[in-house]
Amino acid sequence: MNLWPAILVCCAVALSSGEASARSTFGDDSTSSLPRREEHLKAFLKEEVVFERYLFPPGEFPRVRWKDPETVGKTVGPVPLTVEYYNRAWTKVDRAAGPGRYGAVVRGTTSGGFPVVRYVTLYCSDIRFDEYGPDVPLALQSLPEFGISAKQWEAYRRNLRRFSFGSLLLFPEHDPDAAIFLAGLGELDPGASATVTPRLLDRRWWITFKRRTDGAPHPAIELAVRSSDQPGLVLVDGKGTLAPGDRKVLRDICMAWSDSSGVPMTVLVAQKGRVVFHESFGRMRDGKSMTRSTPTWMASIAKTLTGVLLMQFVDRGLVELDVPIDRYLPELGTPCPLTLRLLLTHTSGLSWAGEWASDWNPSMENQVAQALPVLTPGREFSYHRAGYALAAKVLERISGETVPQLFEKMLLSPLGMTRSRVDNSYGGLYAPALDLARFGQMLLGHGRYGSFRFLSEEAWRAMLPAPLRDVHAGTQKSWGIGVAPLGGNGLSEATFGHIAASGALFRVDPAHELVIVVGRDATGADKQQERRFVSRFISAAVQSLERGGSGE
């Protein structure tokens, strides 16, 4: 059944009442046009609430204000703020009774009656902060006064780059990241996997808070990957498949590609479950040679992992692609014109959203709710990250787990992607080429890899690229659930995968039973030359495999 007509009717109903809905933010200001209101709303959504300090002693909580109250007043009118505070156990409190995490729920109401909500982490400690001056270099001392145990500090020291973020190599008490870091580190199990970071624990705390307070039922769900009744191919070494001359051609192209761009890279080609080419080229910034096991920034290829993760939830009957997502995020309100399909095919109308549209932002759902009156979902394709970030919020609300940990449990670990990590749903994938090729082989196997069945045949087919003409009449664009059509240069029209800002390549060609991965951290300065190298390499790889060879 084609559900798009019903979805578009829903969009039309929401859009027809857009001006009235906009008044829920701006009030009944007949002198201001709707476009002007949209401009003001978009500006307001960038505004932040700030606390006088984020690390504070027991007793009174620190005060809050808008970072730029003048801009708030000019865009939506005055929005006075109130705050509710919660301790580590999610119990509402009036004072900080002792050291540890506290969650601040900041509320305000616009002149039109829209409820503004922001979520902020604070950290209480008995120490006198002025004893340390404005900045404390956490990398140099353990600060046991903050309540961090020696084992927790050792876990931080071993994972300094992984655990730190923002400006945490220097530790000002007025930095919100400082509170997030200390709150998470203070709750860290020193024996936990290195993938469990202080920032991740903070994210999980707010997920649990929302599940406890949104009024919706949240039954426990099974997250284990299912066994396959028919084992899928796993990648094995097929080095001798290419003829020596063909292998030299591929090496020469890759060496020239890396040398001309100044970017080291790892390249992998696999066909029918056999890795036929897997080599690294160039040197990293520290002068060391690139290795085949070095993880690289795969950037937006993370969106393909998000697409598979979402379809695993579809397979389990936990979500539907074509229902309004207020079913899963009640704070969005009704009628809600957004669906998961619109979010993941870049047709939600959220392409203008700024830095606040991140799955790391605990306040994102409220900000999207406020933006709904100015959205035009289903009108056009516009590539962006916001839809994936909001889809991640849906998966987290249903499961009670963070998206990075969902990736770990439902994809990375069972696929054997042991050197990979995914920090967000839209651009935070770091993986060596072989790890990503395992993921590609799973897609080539219609959702099967080894003894695991990651997707049903129906779910696998549902995520493949399809024309978006039902969204925008006359468009030639096709897109899928986290994947785009990427045929050409000898690859079949059935080829799919994803592009990446880092210059990484990810192609899966079912017709040729082929997976191609190129891992890099950046593109070269000459974009046209970059495109020529991509074309040359893919064409040479396909031609080599079509010729076959006697091996080495």
N, C-alpha and C positions, 0 to 999 in steps of 0.2 A: 504494500500500500504506500502511495506517495503522500507523505504528511506535509510537504512543503506548502500547499495551498492553505491549509489550516494555520500553519505557522505565520504565513504572510498576513492572513486576516487578523491574527492576534497582534502583529506588528502595526497594522493599519489602525486598529482600535486604539492602541497605546499612543500612536503618533497623532491621531485626530484630537486627542485630549491633551496634547503636549503643552499648550499654552496654559491651560488650567492647572496642569501638574506643575509647571514651572513656578506658579504662584505659591506652591507649597514651600518653595525656597525663598522667593523674593517678596511675597505679599502681593496685594492688589495694587500694583503700580501701573496704571494705565498709560503713563507718559513714557514708559520704557518699552521698546520693541522686543520681540522674542529673540532676534539675533543678538541684541545687546545683552539680554539676560543670559544667553548662552555664553557669551564672552566673559561676563562677570562670574558665572558659575565655574567655568573652567579655571579662571584665575583663583577663585576661592579654594578649589580643591587642592591647589598646590600649597596652601597656607598650613603652617604647622603650629601645634601647641608646644610650649616649652615650659619646663619647670626651673625654678631658681637654682636647684641642684638636683642631681640624680642619686648621689651618695649622701646620706644624711644620718645624724645620730638618732637614737630612740627618742620618742616623744612626738612632737608636732610634725606633721607631714609638710614637705616643702610646697610653696604656692605655685600656681600655674597661671599662664596667660597665653594669649595669641602671640606668636613671634612678631607679627606685623599687624597690630590691631587696626592701623589706619587703612591698610589694604582690605581687611575684612569688612570694615565699615563702608568703604567705597563700593565693594562688590555685592555684598548681600545684606548690608546693614549691621548694626551692632549684634554680637552674639555673646552674651555673658556666659561664663563657664562655671560649672560646679564639678566636684570630683567625688567619686566613691572609691574607697580604698579596700583592698582585699589582701589578706596574708597568704603565706605560701600554701595553706590548706584550702584556699578559695573561700574563706570566711570573711564577711564584711567587718571592718574594724574602723574605729575613729582615731586611734593613735597607734604608732609603731611601738609595740611592747618590747621588742627585742630585735637582735640582728637577723638578717636574712632578706629574702625576696618579698616585695610588695607590688601588687598590681594596681595601677591607677586607671579608673574608667572615667574619662573626662566627657562631660555632656554639655550641650548647649542647644538652643532652639532658635532657628532663624525667624525673621519677622513674619514669614508665611506659615510657620509652624512645623518646619522640617526638623526632626531630631538629629543633631550632629553628635557623633560618638567617636572618640579616639581612645586607643589603648596604649598605655605607657608603662614600662617596667622601671621600678625604683629599687634601690638597695640600701638597707639600713645596717650600720655598723657602729660599735662602741668607740671606735678610735676618733681622735680629733683630727679632722682632715687638714687643718692649717699646719699641723706638724710636718706635713710632707710637701708643703708648697703647692703651687698650681699644677705641677705635673709629677707623676711618679712613674719611673721606667719599670714596668712590670717584668721586662725581660731580665732585669738585674737582681731583683729581690723578691722573696716569696710573699711578703706581707701577711704573716700568719694572723695579724690583728684583724684581718677582714673575715676570719672564720674559715679560711681555706686550709684544709688538712695538708700534711706533707705529701701524702699519696696523690691527692688531687693536684697539688702543685707540680709534682713530678709528671703527672699525665699531661699537664699544660706544657711543661718544659720540653717533653719529648715531641709534642705536636704543635710547636710554637706557630708555625705558618698556617697550620690547618685550623687551630683554635682561634687565632686572632683575626680580627676584621676591623674595618674602619681605621680609627686612629689608636688602636689599643696597644701599639708598641710604646706609646706614651699614654698616660692614664689620668686624664683630667676629671675631676669630680663633676664638672658641668657637661660632660659628654654622655648622652644617653646610652651609647654603646658600652660605656664602662659598667653601668648597672646591669645591662643584659649579660655581659661577660661574667661579672661576679656572681650574679644570681644563678646562672647556669653552671659555673664552675663549682659553686658551693653545693650543688645538687648532683654533681657528676659521680657516678660509680667508677672508681679508678680502674676497675677491671673490665669496663665496657669497651666495645670496639672503638677504634680510632675514628670511625665514622660518626660516633655520638659526640657532638661538640657542645660547648656551653650555649652557643647560639641556637643550636637545634633543640636543646632542652627548654630554652625560653619559648621557642615557637610552639613546642608541644604543650607547655603550660597554658598558653592562651587558647589553643585549640580545645583543651579540656575545659577551660573557663566557659567558652562559648557553648559547648555541648551541654554544660550544666545549667546554662541560663537561657537558652533559646526556646525552651518550652516544647521542643520536638523530641519524640522517642528516638533513642540511639541504641538499638540492640547490638550485641557483639557479633562480629562477622569473622569468617574464616579467610585469612589472607594467604594461606599456603598455596603454592602453585600445584596444580593437579597433575597426576601421573598420566602418561599417554598410553593408550591401548595399542598404538602403532608407533614404535620409536622413530624419531627423526634423525636425519644425518647430523653428525657432529663434525667439526672441522678437523682434518688430519693433514699431515704433511704430504704434499704431492709435488715436491720440488722438481722431480725429473720430467714433468709433463711438458714443459716448454723446451724447444730446441735451443741449443746454445746461441745461435744467431739471433733468435727472437728475444732471448733473455738479455743479450747485449744491447739490443735496440731499446728495450724498456729502461735498462740502467742508464744508457746515454741520455735519454730524454729526462729522466729524473735528476741526474747529476746536473744537467744544464738548467733545469727548472730551479733546483735549489740554489745553484751558484748565481744565477741571474737575479733571483729575488732576494738573496741573502737570508733565506728562511730555511732552517733544517726541517726535514720531513721524514715520515715513515710511510711506505706504500705497500699495500697488500691487495693481491688479486686471488680470489678463490672461485673454483668452478666445480660444481657437483660435489661439494663437500671437501674438496682438496685445495689446500693452499699452494698455488703454483708460483707465486711471486711474493716475497715478503722481505723487503730490504729498507735500510735507513740511509739517509744522505745528509751531509752538511754537519756543521758544528753549532752547539748551543752557545749562549752568551758567556758561559764560564770557560769556553774553549774546548770543552769535552765533546767528543763525537756523539752525534745522535745515535740512540740505540733503538732496537725494535721494541723494547719493553717500556720506553719512555712515554708516559701519558702526555697527550697534547690537548689543547682546548678545542673541543669539537663544536662549541658554540650552539647554534640553533638546531643542530641535530638532536639536541635534548628534546625538542618538540616531538620528534618521532617516538622517543621513549615514552613521552607523556601520552601520545596517542594510543600506544599499546597498553599502557597502564589503565587508561580510561576504558578501553575495550575489554579489559579483564573485568572491570566493574560491571560493564554492560552484560558480559557473559554470565555473571553471577546474579543478574536481575537486580542489582543494587542501584543502577541509574538507567535512565533512558535518554537517548540523544535528542529527542524532539519534544520534550515537555518543558514548560517554563521552569527555570532553575530555582525559583522561589520555593519549589517543593523541597529543595535541599538546603537553601539558605533563606529562612523565613524573613530575615531582616530586609530583604529586597522588596518585600511587599507585592501586592497584586494590583492590577495586572502587570506581569513582568514579561517583556517581549523577548528576553534572552533565553536561548537554549544551548545545550552543550555543543550541538552541531554548529550553530552560528559562531560560538566561541572558537572552536578549533578549525573552522574553515575561513577564519579572518573576515567574517561578514557580520560581526556584531555591532559595528559602528563605534567601537572603542579605540580606534586607531589614534585618536588625538590625545589619549590619556598620557600623562607624564610619568615621572619617576615614582609617583605614589602607586601606580598600577604594577605592583610587585607581589609575588606570593609571600614575600618576607614581611610585608606590611600587614600587621594584625588588624588595621582599620579599613582595609580595602573594601570589604563588603558594604560598609556604610557609605563610603565615598562613591561606589558604583550605584548604590540606591539613589543617592542624590543626583547622580548624572543621568539617570534613566530618562527624564523628560526631554533631554537634548540629544538622545541617541536616535539614529536612523538604522536600526538593524534590518538586515535582509536587503538593503539597497545596493550595496556594492562590495567588491573585494578590496581590502586594504590590509596589507601585511603588518602585523604588530605582535607584541608579546602579551598585551593585556588580557586577551581571551584565554590564553593558556594559564595565566596567573589566577584568573577567576575560576577556571575549571579545577585548578589545584585546590582551591578553597573548598569546592564541592567534595572532592575526594577526601580531604582531611576531615571535614565535618562528619562525613558518613563513617569513616574508619576510626577516627580518634588518633590517627598517626600522622606524622609529618610526611610530606611528599618525598623528601630525600630518603626517609626510612622505608617508605612504600617501594621506591625504586630498588633499594637494597634487598628487601624481602621478596619482592615479586618479579624482579628481573635480574639484577646484577649477580646476586649470590647463586641462584639456581643455574644461571647461564655460565658460571665460572668466570665472570668479569671481575676478577679479584683485585685488579689494579685500577679500577674505575670508580668514579664518584660523580654524583649529580647533585648540584647545590640548589637548583631551582627547576621549574617546569618549562623554561623557555630558552635558556642559553647557558646553563651552568654545567655542561657535561665535559668531564676530563677523562680521557681514556686512551690507552695504547691501541694501535690499529687492530691487533689481533682480538682484543676484547670486543671492539665494535663490530668486527667481522662475525663474531659468534652471534651477536644480536641480529646482524644481517642474514646469517644462515637460518636463524629461527624464522625470520620473515619469509625467506625463500622456501622454507619448509611448511608454509601455511600455518605457522604458529607452533610447530613442533621442533624440539631440539633435544636429542638424546632421549631420556626417559620422561621428559616433561612436556606437557601440553599447555602452552601459555595462552593460546587463543583457539576457540572453536573455528571450524571452517567458515561458519556464517559470520562470526565477528571479524575474521581475517579479511573476508571479501568486503565487509561493510566499511572497513577503514581505507580501502584503496581509493586512489583519485577518481573523481567523477565530475562531469560538467556541472558548473554552477549556474547554468542558464535559468534554473528555477528561482535563483536568488536575484539575478540581474538579467533581465531579458536582453538577449543579443550578445552577452559576453561569451568570449571564447575560452575563458579561464576554467581550468579544472583544478580541484584540490581534494584532498582526503582528510582523514582524521590523523593529522600529524605527518602526512606525506604529500609530496607533490610529484607530478609526472616529470621524469628527467631522462627521456629517451634521446637519441641522437648520437652522432659520432660512431655509428655501428651498433649501439645498443638498441634494443627493440622498443616499440611504442609502449609496451607494458612495463617498462622500467620505471621504478619509483625510488624515492629517497628524500633527501633534504639538502639544501644549501647551507652554508655557514659563513658568518662574518670573518672567521679566522682563515678562510680559504680551504678548510677541510672538505673532503669529498665523501659522500656516502651514496652508493648506487646499488640497487638490487634489481636484477634483470631476470624475471621468471622464465622468459623464452630461452635465454642462453644459460640458465641455471648459474648465474654469475653474481658475485659480490665484489665490489671495488671500494676500498677505503684508502683515503689519503689523510694522514694526520699532520697538522701544522698549527702553529700558534698565531700566525699572521699571514696576510697576503703580501705580495710584492707591491712596490710603488706603481709599477706599470700595469694597469688593469687589463689593457688589451693584450699585452704579452702574457699575462696570467691566463686569460681565456684561451689563447693559442696553445699554451702548454697543456691545459686541461683537455682540449680537443685532440691534440697530438697523442697524449698518453692513452686516453680511452680508446681512440681508434687503433693505436698500435696493439693494445692489450687484446681487443676483440679480434683483430686480424690474426694475431699470434695464436690464439686459442682455436680459431676456425681452421688454421693450417695444421694444427697439431704439431708433433715433433718427435724426434727420436730420443729426447732427454739428454742429460749431460753425462 
